[in-house]
Amino acid sequence: MPKLKTKSGAKKRFRLTATGKVKIPVSRKRHNMRKRPNRFLRQATGTVIAAEGDARKIRRYFLPNA
């Protein structure tokens, strides 16, 4: 059976913590920032821990070797 490759887009978007949780950037910050409150923009900086259901899919399909 061939080796599984990590998806190249996933390498740039997701990181794993030491305990195996998946860190992702905060969503909804790509465009239309002028419509968003300043409070939202301040709180939406950095990264967050993905929900367990999403993290399971990310680890299985996008980061198989991590």
TAJOBEL-V479555 format. One line per field, one symbol per residue. ss: DSSP state (a for helix, b for strand, c for the rest). A space follows every 50 residues. Layout:
ss = ???
//
This chain:
ss = cccccccaaaaaabbbcccccbbbbcccccccaaaccaaaaaacccbbbc caaaaaaaaaaacccc
//
